Structure formats: C-alpha cells, structure tokens
Amino acid sequence: MERIVVVGAGHMGSVIVHGLLDGLPHLEVVIVEPSAQRRASLDSRAEVAAAYEPRPGDLLVLAIPPQALESFADGLPPKACADATVVSIMAGVRLETLASTLGTGAVLRAMPNLAARVGQSMTVVCPGPRVPPEAVQRTERALSVIGRVLAVEDESLLDAATAVAGSGPALVAYLAQSFTDFARGAGFDAPDAAVLTSQVLRGTAEVLAEPGVTPESLYREASTPHGTTARGIATLREHRVGESVRAALEATAERAGELAG
Ligand SMILES: NC(=O)c1ccc[n+]([C@@H]2O[C@H](COP(=O)([O-])OP(=O)(O)OC[C@H]3O[C@@H](n4cnc5c(N)ncnc54)[C@H](OP(=O)(O)O)[C@@H]3O)[C@@H](O)[C@H]2O)c1
C-alpha cells in the first residue's frame, strides 16, 4: 500500500495528516512526532511513531522547523531517504541543502499557507532536478488535500511564493483588520464587524477566481465615476497603498531569501 509519512505533528503537520486521512483514505498515513504528549493527542486513524522507520517508496513530508533538520537527519539510519521522495515544507531550506543533508536527490520543496486548515491552501511546489515526473504528480496529489497546488521549476520563485502565498493570509489579514476596525468604529458589534469583513474577503476571492476577472477589472467595474468606490480607490492611491503592499511583499520575499542563506 502507498505510504505517506509526515514528520512533525505541529500546526502544519497535523493539518496535512487530517487532510490525507479525509481526502485519500486508501493511503497508509504515518505521523512521526518525538513528543509523547503530542503523539497521544493525534488522530487515531493515523499510525503514530516516535522516529522514522524507512520503507522503500515512502513519500516523506518534513513538517518540522528548519532548525530541526540537522537533528532529524542525524537520528536516521544510514541511507534512510535513499528510496524515498522527500517533500519539505520548511521555509527557507534550499533543495541543495535538503539533498546533501538527507543523502538523496529526490527532494521537493513546498510552500503551503495557513488556509490549509480549511482546505484552501495555495501551495507552491518546486521539485529538485532529479525528481521523476511521477513523484511530482504524487506530491501534487498528496498536497491537494490541503488546497490548490502550483508546481514551478525555478527554485528562486519560491521566495516570491513565500511572500504571496506563504505569508499571504497574514498580510491580507493585516489589511482586513482595518475593515473590522472601521466597522466597529461605525457602530457594528464585534461579531457583525467580523462577518462583514470575512464575507467581503470570501466573496471577493470567489469573484477574482472567475475566468477573465483580474483585481484591476474588479475594482474598475465596481467604481462608478464620481461614486463611492471611486472615492475610496482614489484615497488608497493618494496614500500610496499599492506601493506599500508591494514593499511589504518585497521585504517578505527578501527575508525568505535571507533565511535560505
Ligand atoms: N505554520 C505555517 O503557516 C507554515 C506555512 C508554511 C510553511 N511552514 C513550515 O512548516 C514547518 C512546520 O511549521 P509549524 O507551524 O507546523 O511548526 P510547529 O507547530 O512548531 O510544528 C513543528 C513540529 O515538528 C516537531 N519536531 C521538531 N523536531 C522534530 C524531529 N527531529 N522529528 C520529528 N518531529 C520534530 C515539533 O515537535 P516538538 O514541539 O515536540 O519539538 C512540532 O510538533 C516549518 O518548517 C515552517 O517553516 C509553516
């Protein structure tokens, strides 16, 4: 039976495991977690282990902090990853580092985001040069349980993907806070202000996903000349909000590059 082993039962690892158990129930799913307390609280449908015991053909998903990679690799038996396909979701750990630390060229990087917990991640995947197409497809299938998957060949795109997709929900949430604050200030209670904001984001996201719709076409369509939205957009322009958001994305991507060394 096809086996997927997820290492690390933190926020992301446990979401991926739940997604796999619900979305691909025919697979054998193992979760490796050193903490006995965390192991005890895991989904009982998954096999749980304190350490990785390799089996040829494993898809090994590393959902551990980047600084834990060395110690994870040090604890492995010799050639443990030689017959596995390794997918790392660790921010800023390059394919070259993964390959040399784990002793295999069959490595992929994936950058999910926290919308994975509602099955709406935008995950960008970059396979190493020695990963066969069927292993890429297998990885895409596995990660599709947490949302949409986009594969890229150029690893340098992952820094931008970390900004737009990885940090995207947090950056959008920061902007959404202003909507909630404004609604609260105008007299809406907290639950109504939250519903107003989240429903506007949800509706906007769905319209943007329609064929042929772009952010610009949407805001132009909604702006009657001299109307309310036009005045709001003009104020955003005056305050250079577009430039500020671009600067934030550039800074986030730059930080992703720094972390990767
Ligand atoms: N959270 C996000 O939104 C997000 C988005 C994209 C990418 N990522 C990446 O996903 C990875 C995990 O993030 P997270 O937010 O899920 O972190 P987290 O909640 O801290 O989870 C990390 C887990 O890995 C376990 N762990 C540490 N060393 C291990 C080892 N040697 N073997 C097995 N398990 C080990 C930790 O156990 P202990 O607590 O017992 O040490 C913990 O359960 C990170 O590399 C991060 O860069 C996260």
The ligand as an SDF file (V2000), in Angstrom:
LIG
                    3D

 48 52  0  0  0  0  0  0  0  0999 V2000
    2.5460   27.3860   10.0320 N   0  0  0  0  0  0  0  0  0  0  0  0
    2.5010   27.8730    8.7920 C   0  0  0  0  0  0  0  0  0  0  0  0
    1.6160   28.6560    8.3980 O   0  0  0  0  0  0  0  0  0  0  0  0
    3.5520   27.4270    7.7910 C   0  0  0  0  0  0  0  0  0  0  0  0
    3.4120   27.8090    6.4390 C   0  0  0  0  0  0  0  0  0  0  0  0
    4.3740   27.3520    5.5210 C   0  0  0  0  0  0  0  0  0  0  0  0
    5.4440   26.5670    5.9410 C   0  0  0  0  0  0  0  0  0  0  0  0
    5.5550   26.2600    7.2520 N   0  0  0  0  0  0  0  0  0  0  0  0
    6.6980   25.4290    7.6670 C   0  0  0  0  0  0  0  0  0  0  0  0
    6.1900   24.2490    8.2300 O   0  0  0  0  0  0  0  0  0  0  0  0
    7.0920   23.7610    9.2140 C   0  0  0  0  0  0  0  0  0  0  0  0
    6.3080   23.4410   10.4700 C   0  0  0  0  0  0  0  0  0  0  0  0
    5.6490   24.6260   10.8850 O   0  0  0  0  0  0  0  0  0  0  0  0
    4.5540   24.5570   12.0450 P   0  0  0  0  0  0  0  0  0  0  0  0
    3.9370   25.9040   12.0910 O   0  0  0  0  0  0  0  0  0  0  0  0
    3.7180   23.3410   11.8690 O   0  0  0  0  0  0  0  0  0  0  0  0
    5.5490   24.3710   13.3100 O   0  0  0  0  0  0  0  0  0  0  0  0
    5.2500   23.7140   14.7370 P   0  0  0  0  0  0  0  0  0  0  0  0
    3.8150   23.8770   15.0730 O   0  0  0  0  0  0  0  0  0  0  0  0
    6.2920   24.2190   15.6590 O   0  0  0  0  0  0  0  0  0  0  0  0
    5.4820   22.1630   14.4790 O   0  0  0  0  0  0  0  0  0  0  0  0
    6.7420   21.5670   14.2870 C   0  0  0  0  0  0  0  0  0  0  0  0
    6.6400   20.1470   14.7900 C   0  0  0  0  0  0  0  0  0  0  0  0
    7.8290   19.4370   14.4350 O   0  0  0  0  0  0  0  0  0  0  0  0
    8.1970   18.6260   15.5740 C   0  0  0  0  0  0  0  0  0  0  0  0
    9.6080   18.2850   15.5110 N   0  0  0  0  0  0  0  0  0  0  0  0
   10.6810   19.0370   15.8310 C   0  0  0  0  0  0  0  0  0  0  0  0
   11.8100   18.3420   15.6310 N   0  0  0  0  0  0  0  0  0  0  0  0
   11.4430   17.1230   15.1610 C   0  0  0  0  0  0  0  0  0  0  0  0
   12.1680   15.9570   14.7640 C   0  0  0  0  0  0  0  0  0  0  0  0
   13.5130   15.9180   14.7880 N   0  0  0  0  0  0  0  0  0  0  0  0
   11.4500   14.8770   14.3400 N   0  0  0  0  0  0  0  0  0  0  0  0
   10.1140   14.9120   14.2860 C   0  0  0  0  0  0  0  0  0  0  0  0
    9.3680   15.9900   14.6600 N   0  0  0  0  0  0  0  0  0  0  0  0
   10.0360   17.0800   15.0880 C   0  0  0  0  0  0  0  0  0  0  0  0
    7.8450   19.5150   16.7440 C   0  0  0  0  0  0  0  0  0  0  0  0
    7.7770   18.7470   17.9240 O   0  0  0  0  0  0  0  0  0  0  0  0
    8.1660   19.4460   19.3530 P   0  0  0  0  0  0  0  0  0  0  0  0
    7.2220   20.5920   19.5290 O   0  0  0  0  0  0  0  0  0  0  0  0
    7.9900   18.3460   20.3100 O   0  0  0  0  0  0  0  0  0  0  0  0
    9.5890   19.9290   19.2050 O   0  0  0  0  0  0  0  0  0  0  0  0
    6.4680   20.0340   16.2950 C   0  0  0  0  0  0  0  0  0  0  0  0
    5.4520   19.0990   16.5710 O   0  0  0  0  0  0  0  0  0  0  0  0
    8.1490   24.8510    9.4300 C   0  0  0  0  0  0  0  0  0  0  0  0
    9.3520   24.4530    8.8310 O   0  0  0  0  0  0  0  0  0  0  0  0
    7.5870   26.0650    8.7210 C   0  0  0  0  0  0  0  0  0  0  0  0
    8.6180   26.8290    8.1120 O   0  0  0  0  0  0  0  0  0  0  0  0
    4.6300   26.6410    8.1920 C   0  0  0  0  0  0  0  0  0  0  0  0
  1  2  1  0
  2  3  2  0
  2  4  1  0
  4  5  1  0
  4 48  2  0
  5  6  2  0
  6  7  1  0
  7  8  2  0
  8  9  1  0
  8 48  1  0
  9 10  1  0
  9 46  1  0
 10 11  1  0
 11 12  1  0
 11 44  1  0
 12 13  1  0
 13 14  1  0
 14 15  2  0
 14 16  1  0
 14 17  1  0
 17 18  1  0
 18 19  2  0
 18 20  1  0
 18 21  1  0
 21 22  1  0
 22 23  1  0
 23 24  1  0
 23 42  1  0
 24 25  1  0
 25 26  1  0
 25 36  1  0
 26 27  1  0
 26 35  1  0
 27 28  2  0
 28 29  1  0
 29 30  1  0
 29 35  2  0
 30 31  1  0
 30 32  2  0
 32 33  1  0
 33 34  2  0
 34 35  1  0
 36 37  1  0
 36 42  1  0
 37 38  1  0
 38 39  2  0
 38 40  1  0
 38 41  1  0
 42 43  1  0
 44 45  1  0
 44 46  1  0
 46 47  1  0
M  CHG  2   8   1  16  -1
M  END
$$$$
